Amino acid sequence: MARSPFTLSAVEICGSDLAALMTKLTQRHGNIWVVGGARVTKELFRLQLCNDIRMMVLPVLLGGGTPFFDHIGVELPLHLHKVTAYNNGLVELWYQLPR
């Protein structure tokens, strides 16, 4: 079992113009990690600003909620790059998007 590799170095909140924010952050930091729900994910895919996606599967079944990809309107083939199981039951699925 692995320990989580994620560390929090900076948090930036954006209310609009995701493309401009992503451009600014990648110029400043290189690769960035975005945490968000269905609306953010859908917009990142629509703008083609996503190289890979890491989904964390929690050992909890929910009875409802918003779909993670929120009907993105396109079919995207994903390549499974890596699977990591953590001590707390989380499973990380790391997919790469072909370019």
C-alpha positions in Angstrom: 0.0 0.0 0.0 1.2 3.5 -0.9 1.0 6.7 1.0 -0.6 9.7 -0.7 1.9 11.7 -2.8 -0.1 14.9 -2.8 1.0 18.0 -1.0 -0.8 21.3 -1.0 1.4 24.2 -2.0 -1.1 26.7 -3.2 -4.8 27.1 -3.6 -6.3 29.4 -6.2 -10.1 29.9 -6.5 -11.5 31.0 -9.9 -15.1 32.1 -10.6 -14.8 32.5 -14.4 -12.5 32.2 -17.4 -11.0 28.8 -16.7 -8.8 28.9 -19.8 -7.1 32.1 -18.8 -6.5 30.8 -15.2 -5.1 27.5 -16.5 -2.7 29.4 -18.9 -1.5 31.6 -16.1 -1.0 28.7 -13.7 0.8 26.5 -16.1 3.1 29.3 -17.1 3.9 30.0 -13.5 4.1 26.4 -12.2 4.3 24.0 -15.1 2.1 21.0 -14.4 -0.8 21.7 -12.2 -3.4 19.5 -10.3 -7.0 20.7 -10.5 -9.6 19.4 -8.0 -13.1 19.9 -9.0 -16.4 18.3 -9.7 -18.5 17.6 -12.9 -18.7 21.2 -14.1 -14.9 21.8 -13.8 -14.1 18.5 -15.4 -16.5 19.0 -18.3 -15.0 22.4 -19.0 -11.4 21.2 -18.9 -12.3 18.4 -21.4 -14.2 20.9 -23.6 -11.3 23.3 -23.7 -8.8 20.4 -24.3 -6.8 21.5 -21.2 -6.5 18.0 -19.7 -3.6 15.6 -20.3 -4.6 13.1 -17.8 -7.1 12.4 -15.1 -6.7 10.8 -11.7 -9.9 9.5 -10.1 -10.0 8.6 -6.5 -12.5 5.8 -5.7 -13.7 5.9 -2.1 -15.0 2.8 -0.3 -18.5 4.4 0.1 -21.6 4.0 -2.0 -23.7 7.1 -2.5 -27.4 7.1 -3.2 -27.3 10.1 -5.6 -25.5 13.1 -6.7 -24.2 14.7 -9.9 -22.4 12.4 -12.4 -18.7 13.0 -12.3 -18.4 13.7 -16.1 -21.8 15.5 -16.3 -22.6 14.4 -19.9 -19.6 15.9 -21.6 -21.0 15.3 -25.1 -17.9 13.6 -26.5 -16.4 10.2 -26.3 -12.8 10.2 -25.1 -10.6 7.1 -25.1 -8.6 6.8 -21.9 -5.4 4.8 -21.4 -5.0 3.3 -17.9 -1.5 4.4 -16.8 -1.4 3.3 -13.2 -3.5 2.1 -10.3 -2.6 2.8 -6.7 -4.3 1.4 -3.6 -3.9 3.4 -0.3 -4.0 2.1 3.3 -7.3 3.9 3.9 -9.2 2.0 1.2 -8.9 4.7 -1.5 -7.9 3.6 -5.0 -6.4 6.0 -7.4 -7.0 5.4 -11.1 -4.6 7.4 -13.3 -5.7 7.7 -17.0 -3.9 9.5 -19.8 -5.8 11.1 -22.7 -4.3 10.4 -26.1 -3.2 13.6 -28.0 
